[in-house]
Amino acid sequence: MKYVVIVGDGMADRPVAELGGKTPLEYAHTPNMDRLASTGILGSVRTVPEDMHPGSDVANLSILGYSPADYYSGRAPLEAASIGVELGERDVAFRCNLVTLKFSADRTSAIMEDYSSGHIPTQEAAELIREINRHLGSDSISFYPGVSYRHLMVWRGGSADVECVPPHDILGKDIADYLPVGNGDDLLKKIMKDSVAVLEAHPVNQSRIKDGKNPGNCVWFWGQGGKPRMPKFRDKYGVSGALVSAVDLTKGLGIYAGFEILQVPGITGYLDTNYRGKTDATINALQDVDFVYLHVEAPDEAGHSGKCGDKIQAIEDFDRFVVGGIMEGMKRFPEYRILLLPDHATPLEIRTHSSEPVPFVIFDSRQKRENAVFAYDEKITERDGIRIFDEGYQLMDYFIKGENA
């Protein structure tokens, strides 16, 4: 038996007035997802516990079959694993975004204008993070470049007991009410403040401003935590696995789960990502492993941007190139299962994550169903007779083990 999980990050949404009250997922042309919905097991899953923040880290951990209450330790440690940074027992990793702040005329206040610095290219961002490390790094503080705007800071012997707010949650808001609060906040706020002068003087940002692009003019800390401890996926389920994603946190989860991380050129986490490359890598990997986790970030990024057209495009590209490609490629295997779902909703109206249950479909090549529904969308969660998982991590047990879970 071969298994594929296809995750459209943030794909679920809420009704949008300009779409006639439909969600982007309802509005988009998605024949492949609709075909899975018409022949698969339909259900609703709460991927994020009600008492936890609806982050992609928590949601994807849950989808992989790990209880967040038992195994979640923060987002940044996962990203550290992805870029090869080994954490010590007393180290605390922080996600470090390059963000765009818009300052008042007298520079006494600022709003969060862009959490991604205009989706700054990785090469430009790496120059900025290296400059930050030269000026603001120390024996206890180190900065590491990641992908695009997503980077890492490690505080050796530092504190995780501090409240930090994700920058994509405060778009358009004054940052004064959202700075770090708690043990160690003085150091974090000082670095963030000092980063502005370093970054604004850098030629990369001066060139971006000249070209009308958003500069990465401040570092923003969040998602902190220590080294996680979780069992290997193979030990839990008896199957070997691989993972493909453009996002460091998802790759970090795969590393801790013991997966092979598939390397695909040209994957960006946005609309220009190499969808076909991800699909081909998944099918090829299944020659050697039993399970592949295929994660696509683009719908989530479009949700954060608040751009309805981009989200529809991301969903339609996901359906055409990823879901359609997987459905075709899996035909070479005699028996297989496909699990399709978002990790969470990223509604356009709030431009951040929300924690309502999301729809899933499980397609089993041995047991094709004939459902009355022919559309894959959020309304599946309201149907009678569906599978419901209030504890998201239990879905993987059912996907792998079926009725015996």
C-alpha positions in Angstrom: 0.0 0.0 0.0 1.2 3.5 -0.9 0.0 6.6 0.9 0.1 10.3 -0.1 -1.1 13.3 1.9 -1.7 16.4 -0.1 -1.9 19.6 2.0 -3.2 22.9 0.5 -1.9 25.2 3.2 -4.6 27.7 4.2 -6.8 26.7 1.3 -10.1 26.8 3.4 -11.8 30.2 3.7 -15.1 32.0 4.5 -17.8 33.4 2.2 -16.6 36.4 0.2 -19.0 39.0 -1.0 -17.3 39.7 -4.3 -17.6 36.0 -5.1 -21.4 36.1 -4.5 -21.1 34.6 -1.1 -18.9 31.7 -2.1 -15.5 30.9 -0.7 -12.5 30.9 -3.0 -12.5 27.1 -2.8 -16.2 27.0 -3.8 -15.6 29.5 -6.6 -12.4 28.0 -8.1 -12.5 25.5 -10.9 -11.3 22.3 -9.1 -12.3 19.2 -11.2 -9.7 17.0 -9.6 -10.5 17.7 -6.0 -14.2 17.4 -6.9 -13.5 14.0 -8.4 -11.8 12.8 -5.2 -14.8 14.2 -3.2 -17.2 12.2 -5.4 -15.4 8.9 -4.9 -13.8 9.2 -1.5 -14.4 9.1 2.2 -15.6 12.6 3.3 -14.9 14.2 6.7 -14.2 17.1 9.0 -11.1 17.5 11.1 -10.1 20.0 13.8 -6.4 20.2 13.1 -5.8 22.8 15.8 -6.8 22.2 19.5 -9.2 24.9 20.6 -6.8 26.2 23.3 -3.8 26.6 20.9 -2.9 29.2 18.3 -3.9 28.1 14.8 -0.4 28.0 13.3 0.8 25.8 10.5 3.2 24.2 12.8 0.5 23.0 15.2 -1.8 22.0 12.3 0.7 20.0 10.3 2.0 18.3 13.5 -1.5 17.2 14.1 -2.1 16.0 10.5 1.0 13.9 10.8 -0.5 12.1 13.7 1.3 13.7 16.7 -0.8 15.3 19.5 0.2 19.0 19.7 -0.5 18.9 23.4 2.2 16.2 23.8 4.8 17.1 21.2 4.5 20.8 20.2 7.5 22.9 21.3 7.4 25.9 19.0 7.7 26.7 15.3 11.3 28.0 15.1 12.9 24.7 16.4 11.4 23.0 13.4 12.8 25.6 11.0 16.2 25.2 12.7 16.2 21.5 11.9 15.3 22.3 8.3 18.3 24.5 7.7 20.7 22.2 9.6 21.0 24.2 12.8 21.5 21.8 15.8 19.9 23.1 19.0 21.5 22.5 22.4 19.4 21.5 25.4 19.3 25.1 26.6 19.0 26.9 23.3 15.9 28.7 22.2 15.2 29.2 18.5 13.1 32.2 17.2 11.5 32.6 13.8 13.0 35.8 12.4 10.9 37.5 9.7 12.3 40.3 7.6 9.3 42.7 7.7 8.4 46.1 6.3 7.5 48.7 8.9 5.9 52.0 7.8 7.1 54.7 10.1 5.2 57.9 11.0 6.7 61.2 9.8 8.4 61.8 13.2 9.4 58.1 13.4 7.9 57.7 16.8 5.5 55.0 15.7 5.2 52.3 13.0 2.6 50.0 11.5 3.2 46.5 10.2 3.0 47.1 6.4 4.2 43.8 5.1 5.2 40.6 6.9 7.2 39.3 4.0 9.1 42.4 2.7 7.4 42.0 -0.7 8.3 38.3 -0.7 11.9 39.3 -0.9 14.1 36.9 -2.9 16.2 34.5 -0.9 19.6 35.8 -2.1 18.7 39.4 -1.2 17.4 38.4 2.2 20.5 36.3 3.0 22.6 39.4 2.5 20.5 41.3 5.0 20.5 38.6 7.6 24.3 38.2 7.3 24.6 41.9 7.9 22.3 41.7 10.9 24.5 38.8 12.3 27.6 40.9 11.8 26.2 43.9 13.7 23.9 42.4 16.2 25.1 38.8 16.7 27.0 37.8 19.8 28.3 34.8 21.7 24.7 34.1 22.7 22.8 35.4 19.7 23.2 34.0 16.2 21.2 34.7 13.0 20.8 32.1 10.2 19.4 32.8 6.7 16.5 30.8 5.5 14.1 31.2 2.5 12.7 34.5 1.3 11.6 36.5 4.3 11.7 33.5 6.7 14.9 33.3 8.9 16.1 32.1 12.2 17.6 33.5 15.4 19.1 31.2 18.1 19.5 32.5 21.6 21.9 30.2 23.6 20.7 29.8 27.1 17.8 32.1 26.3 14.2 32.3 27.4 11.2 30.8 25.7 8.9 32.3 28.3 8.0 35.4 26.3 4.9 36.2 24.3 5.6 37.1 20.7 3.0 37.8 18.0 3.3 36.6 14.4 3.7 39.6 12.0 1.0 38.3 9.6 -1.5 38.6 12.4 -1.0 42.4 12.8 -1.0 43.7 9.2 -1.9 47.4 9.2 -1.7 47.7 12.9 0.6 49.8 15.2 3.4 47.5 16.4 3.6 49.2 19.8 1.0 46.8 21.3 2.5 43.7 19.8 6.2 43.8 20.8 7.6 40.9 22.8 6.4 40.7 26.4 7.9 38.5 29.2 11.2 37.1 30.3 13.9 38.4 28.0 11.7 40.9 26.2 14.2 43.8 26.7 16.9 42.1 24.7 14.5 41.0 21.9 13.0 44.5 21.6 16.5 46.1 21.6 17.6 43.9 18.7 14.5 44.6 16.8 14.9 48.3 17.2 18.6 48.3 16.4 18.0 46.2 13.3 16.2 49.1 11.6 19.2 51.3 11.2 21.4 48.4 10.0 18.8 47.3 7.4 17.8 50.7 6.1 21.4 51.5 5.3 22.0 48.4 3.4 22.3 48.6 -0.4 19.8 45.8 -1.0 17.1 47.8 0.7 18.1 51.1 -0.9 17.8 49.3 -4.3 14.5 47.8 -3.4 13.1 51.2 -2.4 14.4 52.7 -5.6 12.6 50.0 -7.6 9.3 50.6 -5.7 9.6 47.3 -3.7 9.0 46.9 0.0 12.3 46.9 2.0 13.1 44.4 4.7 13.7 47.1 7.3 13.2 45.3 10.6 13.6 41.8 12.0 10.6 40.4 13.9 10.8 37.6 16.4 8.1 34.9 17.0 7.4 31.2 17.1 10.1 30.5 19.8 10.8 27.2 21.4 13.3 24.6 22.4 14.3 21.3 20.8 11.3 19.0 20.3 11.1 15.3 21.2 8.8 13.2 19.1 8.9 9.5 18.0 9.7 8.6 14.4 6.8 8.2 12.0 8.0 4.7 11.0 8.0 3.6 14.7 4.4 4.9 15.0 2.9 3.5 11.8 5.3 1.0 10.4 5.8 2.8 7.0 8.8 4.6 5.6 8.2 8.2 4.6 9.3 11.3 2.6 8.2 14.9 2.6 8.3 17.7 0.0 7.7 21.4 0.9 9.1 24.8 0.3 8.5 25.8 3.9 11.2 25.3 6.6 8.8 24.5 9.4 7.2 21.7 7.4 10.6 20.3 6.4 11.7 20.5 10.1 8.7 18.4 11.1 9.7 15.9 8.4 13.2 15.7 9.8 12.0 15.1 13.3 9.6 12.5 12.0 12.5 10.7 10.3 11.4 11.4 6.7 13.6 11.8 3.7 13.3 15.4 2.6 12.8 15.6 -1.1 14.8 18.3 -2.9 13.0 20.0 -5.7 14.4 23.0 -7.7 12.3 26.1 -8.0 9.9 25.6 -5.1 9.2 29.0 -3.6 6.1 28.7 -1.4 4.2 31.1 -3.6 2.3 31.3 -6.9 5.5 30.8 -9.0 6.5 27.5 -7.2 7.4 24.4 -9.2 4.2 22.4 -8.8 5.0 19.8 -11.3 8.4 19.3 -9.7 6.8 18.5 -6.4 4.4 16.1 -8.0 7.1 14.3 -9.9 9.3 14.0 -6.8 6.4 12.5 -4.9 5.6 9.8 -7.4 9.3 9.0 -7.9 9.9 8.7 -4.1 7.1 6.2 -3.8 9.2 3.7 -5.7 11.3 3.5 -2.5 9.1 4.6 0.4 5.5 3.9 1.4 4.3 7.4 2.4 4.8 11.0 1.1 3.6 14.2 2.7 3.2 16.8 -0.1 2.7 20.4 1.2 1.9 23.4 -0.9 2.1 26.9 0.7 0.7 29.1 -2.1 -3.0 29.3 -1.0 -1.9 30.4 2.5 0.4 33.1 1.3 -2.5 34.4 -0.9 -4.8 34.4 2.1 -2.3 36.4 4.1 -2.0 39.0 1.3 -5.8 39.4 1.2 -5.8 39.0 -2.6 -8.8 37.1 -3.7 -7.7 36.6 -7.3 -4.3 35.2 -6.1 -6.0 32.7 -3.8 -8.3 31.5 -6.5 -5.3 31.1 -8.8 -3.3 29.2 -6.1 -6.2 26.8 -5.5 -6.8 26.2 -9.3 -3.0 25.6 -9.9 -2.9 23.3 -6.9 -5.9 21.3 -8.3 -4.5 21.1 -11.8 -0.8 20.5 -11.3 -0.7 18.8 -7.9 -3.9 17.0 -7.2 -4.4 16.1 -10.9 -0.7 15.1 -11.2 -0.9 12.9 -8.1 -4.1 11.2 -9.2 -2.6 10.3 -12.6 0.8 9.3 -11.2 -0.6 7.0 -8.5 -2.2 4.8 -11.2 1.1 3.0 -11.5 0.7 1.5 -8.0 -1.7 -1.4 -7.5 -3.0 -0.2 -4.2 -2.9 3.3 -2.7 -4.6 5.9 -0.5 -4.7 9.7 -1.0 -5.6 12.1 1.9 -6.5 15.7 0.7 -7.0 18.6 3.1 -6.0 22.1 4.1 -4.0 22.3 7.4 -6.2 25.2 8.5 -8.3 28.1 7.0 -6.6 31.4 6.1 -9.7 33.6 5.5 -9.2 36.6 3.2 -11.3 38.8 5.5 -8.9 38.4 8.4 -5.7 37.7 6.5 -4.5 35.2 9.1 -5.2 31.7 10.3 -8.4 30.5 11.9 -9.1 27.3 13.8 -12.4 26.0 12.5 -12.6 22.4 11.3 -11.5 21.8 7.7 -12.8 19.3 5.1 -10.9 16.2 4.2 -11.2 13.4 1.6 -9.6 10.0 1.7 -9.5 8.2 -1.6 -8.8 4.4 -1.5 -8.1 2.7 -4.8 -9.7 -0.5 -3.5 -12.9 1.1 -2.3 -14.2 3.8 -4.7 -17.4 5.4 -3.5 -20.2 7.1 -5.3 -21.1 10.2 -3.2 -24.0 12.6 -3.8 -21.5 15.5 -3.5 -19.4 16.5 -6.5 -17.6 19.4 -5.0 -14.7 19.6 -2.6 -15.2 22.7 -0.4 -15.9 23.8 3.2 -19.6 22.7 3.1 -18.4 19.1 3.4 -17.9 19.8 7.1 -21.7 20.5 7.5 -22.9 17.3 5.8 -24.5 14.4 7.5 -22.8 11.0 7.6 -19.2 12.2 7.3 -16.3 11.2 9.4 -15.5 13.7 12.2 -12.3 14.0 14.0 -12.3 16.5 16.9 -8.7 15.5 17.7 -6.8 16.1 14.5 -4.0 13.7 15.2 -6.4 10.8 15.1 -7.0 11.3 11.4 -3.6 9.9 10.5 -4.4 6.7 12.5 -7.5 6.3 10.4 -5.8 7.1 7.1 -3.0 4.5 7.7 -5.0 1.8 9.6 -8.5 2.3 8.3 -11.4 1.0 10.4 -8.8 -0.8 12.7 -7.5 2.5 14.0 
